[in-house]
Amino acid sequence: MKRVALVAVLLSLVWACYPASNTSYSNPQTSANQWLIEFRTDESKVHLTMHYRREGDKGRFNHSSTGFGITLDQLSGLSRDQMMSAAGNVVRFQLKRDAGTFNFEGWFKEGNGSGHFTFSPSSSFASDLSRRGFGSANDEQLQSLAMSDVGFTYINELKAQGYDTATVDDLVRMGNHGVRLEYLQGIKSLGYEIKTTDLIVRMKDHGVSLDFIRELTALGYSNVSSEELVRTKDHGVSANFISEFTAAGYDRASLEQWIRVKDHGVSPTFVKELKEIGYNNVPLEQLIRMKDHGVSATYIRRMKEKGHGDLTLDEFIRMKDRGERDE
């Protein structure tokens, strides 16, 4: 939500500098559709942000924003020279998608541009959706599909993988939640057969990226269930987290065990601190008990300074439970 608000502010500020044009829009609502592009000469893509509003219930408007990287060759009518103009100039260009075409007009100067856009839905694409059994798509749904680049190739991929998508709403939902074609193809290439709209959306929403799966696979965690991937990500267990423990001498545990370690606050730093005071390769379950009972490396060090140097870790835990302070 903070990012959406920031984008709205930036669009308003940049648009205020855009010279007035003689263009008029046939639909009054489209004047509320704004775009913002940031282009850096050292990057292969431009970042396009689109801010728009829709009329909701009782005449109220819902504001939305989406942003994504896109190669310049996909923006028909816009050149690098136009974007980098030092004097600034008016630009008109298009982004053509299967579901329809975005028509942009605005102003560019030194790599930064902004303006208004309209959307022309594709009646042929809408007809094709209906023919394939997805039902009728209205203009708003077609715009959402175009923004997410949900087109013929995407739909064919879903069919080839056996997904349960049955309606236009299913397609819109997947697109709106960031399930792109590259993600679908990547999941398949990694050996996963999801096939369920709800589950693939859940994976994407919870940050289960292709890199996250690849990194776990490289550590030997292959054929992990989709739900376990989500759970592992939700609990903050990364490949790097596991690798730090194995580098410290620990054997590979199950993902569920690493989740338990993470949940109880046992970190590689904690292991390192214990090693510095002479405790190597403390079993994971014992590390969890120590954390649960508040026995830190600092506590042990100070208790040793008070003359308790020959105690075991379990005895330090019992001492802590009895209220023995290290002060």
N, C-alpha and C positions, 0 to 999 in steps of 0.2 A: 504494500500500500504506500509506503514512503517513496518507493521508486516511481510509482504512478504519479504521485503528487509532484515530485521533482520534475518529471518529464513535462507535466502540464505547465508548470511554472516556466521551464525553459522554452517550451513552445510559445507561450504567451509573450515572453520577452523578445525572442528572436523574431516572431511574427510582427511585433510592433515596429520592427525596423524594415519590414518588407514593403517596398513601394506599392502604392495602390495601382490596380490594373482595371481595365475596362471589362474584364470578364464577368459575366453574370451566370449564376447557376440556376438551372430549371427547378431544382428541388431545394427549397430554403434550408433544409436540414443539413445538406452537404457542406454548407459554409462552415459548419462546426467541425468538420473533419480536417485535421491538421497533420502535417508531416514534418519531420526533422531528420536531417542527415548530417552525420559527422564523418568526414573523410580525412584520413591521414596517409601521407605519401608512402609511409613505410609499411602499410597494411594492405593485404590482398583484397579485402572486402570493405565495403562501406557499411556503416551501421544505420539502418533505417528504423525510425520510430514513428508509429502511426497512432494518433490520438483522435478518438471519435466518440460520438454520443448517439444513443438510440432513445426513441420515445418509449417510455414504459407505461406502467399503469397510471391512470388518472392524470395523464398529460405530463408526468414527470420524466426527466431525462436521466438515463444511466450513462455514466462516463467510463470509457475503457481505454486501455493503452496496450499496444504490443510493440515489441522491438526485436529485430533480428539482423544478422549479418547477411549481406548479399553481394554477389560479384557485380561489378559495374556493367558487364555485358547484358545483364538481365534487365537493366533500366534503359529501355529503348528511347533514344533521343537525348540522352544525357552523356556528356563527355567529361573527361578528366580536366581539359582546359576550361570548360564552363565552371566546374566546381572550384578550380583553383584561381579563378580570375581575381586579380588584386582590386580592380575597380568595381566588381560586382555586376551581375546581370540577371535578367529575368530568364527563367528556364521553364520548359514544358517537356514532360517525358511520361513514359508509360511503364507499367509492370504488368505483363500479360501472364495470366494463370488460366488453367483449364476452366475454373469456376467463373471467371470474369476478368475484366481489365481495370486496373487502377490508373486513373488519369491525374497526373500531378502538375501543379503550376505553383511557381514560387520564385524565390530569390536565392542566389548563391554568391558567396564571397569568401575567398581564402579557405576553402574546404568545409565551410559551414553553410547549410542551406535550410530553408523552411518554407512553408506555404500551405495551400489547401489541396485537397484531393477529392475526386468523385469516384464512384465505382459503377461500372457497367456490367451487370450480371450476364452470364452466358446462358441463353435459352436452350441451346443445344446440349450443354452440360446438364442442365436441369432435366431435360427430357431423357437424357441417358441414365441419370439416377433413377428416374421413375421406371424406365424400361428394365433396369436391373433389379427392381423390387425394393429400392430404398424409400420410396414414397416421394411426395412433392416437396421441393425445396423452395422456400421463399427467398426474397432478395437478401435479407439479413443473414440467413444461413449460408447463402452462396458467397457473401462477402467474407464471412468467417472462414469458410473453406478455402477461399482464395488467399486470405492472409496467412493461413497455415500451410499453404501449398498442398492441400489435399485434392489431388486430381486423379486422372485415369491411372497413372503408374502406381499411385498410392493404393487405390482401390483394388487394382489387380494383384498387388502384393498381399493385401489382406485376404483376398480370395485364395491365392496360392498357398498361404499359410493356414487357411482354415479358420480364420477368426469369425466370431459370432456376430459381427456387425450386421444389423438388420434394418436400421433406419438412418435417415439423414442426421437425426440428433446424435446417434452413435458416432458418426463421422465427425460432426462438429465438436463433440466432447473430446474425442481423441486429439483433434487438432488444437483445440483451446488449451489442453493440458500438456502440450509440447511433445506429443508422440509423433515425431517426424518420420519420414520414410527411412532416413539413415538409421534411426533407432530401431525400427522394425527389422530392417535388413541385418543390422549389427547383432541384435538379439538372436536371430536365426543362425547367423554365422558362428555364434558362440555355443550353439548346440541346444538352445532353449526353444521349446514349443509352448507358447503361452496360450494363444487362441481365444483368450477371454478379454473382452474390452475392459471390464472393471479391473482386472488384474494388471494389464499392461499400463493402464492409467495410474493405478496405485503404485506401481514400481517407479514410474516417472515422477509422480508427485513426491515420493519419499526419497528421491535423489539417487536411485539405483542407476547409475550411468554405465555406459559400456566400459569405460576405463575402470570403474569400481569392480565390475565383474571380471575383467581381464586380469587385474592385479591380484584378486583372490585366486583365480585359476592358476596364475603363475606360482602361487604358494602351495598349490596342490588341492585347493578347494574347488573341485569341479563337480558337475552334476548336483549342485546345491539347489534346493527347491526355491521357487520364486518367493514364497512367503519367508523363507529363511534369509534370503538376500535382503528383503525389506526389513526384517527384524534386526539383522546385523547392522544395516545402515542406520536405522532408527536409534540404536544404542551407541552409535559413535565408534564402532569397531572398524577400523580401516586396515588395509594391507600393511601400511607403515606401522600401525600400532602392534600388529602381530609380529612383524619383522624385528622390531626393537626387542621384543622378548626372546625371539629365537636367536638373535645376535648375542643376547646375554646368557645364552646357554640352555634355554628352555626348549623342550620338545614341542612339536606341533600338537596343539590340543584341538578339540572340536570348536566350531564356531560358537556353539552354545556356551562352552566353557569360557571362551574369550569374552562373550557378552557378560557373563557373570563376573569376570575379573574387572571389566570396565565399569559395570554398574556399582561395584563396591569400592570404586575409587582407587584401585590398584593400578599404578602407572609405572612405566619404565624408569621414571625418575625415582620412585620409591624403591625399586629394585637396586638402582645404582647407589642410593644413599645407604641401604643396608649392606651392600658389598663393601662400601668404604669403611664400615665399622666391623668388618670380618664375617658377615653372614652371606655366603654365596649359595645361589640356586635354592633359595627357600621355596618349598613346594607352593604351588598356586593357592591351594586351599588354606595353607597357613598364612600366606600373605593376606588373603581375604579376611581371616579371623583377626589378624593384627589390625587391619584397617577398621573393621567393625568395632573393635574394642578400643580404638584410639591410641594404639601403640605405634608411635612413629620412631624414626631413626634418632631424632633429637631426644625423645623420651629415654630411649635405651642408653644413649651416650651420657646423658645427665645422671641417670640412675647408676651407671657404672662409676661415674665420678664420685658418687656418694657411697661407694663401697660395695655395690651389687654387681661385680664384674663377672661372676661365675654362674649366672642364671641362664637358663634356657629361654628360648623365645616364648614357650608356653608359660613359663614362670613369670616372665615380664607381663604377659597378658593377665595372669591372675593378680599380679601386683597392681596393675592398673585398675582392675575390677574392684580391688579392695580400697581404692581411693588413694593409693600411694602417689604423691605428687613428685614431680621432678624439679620443683622450685627450691 
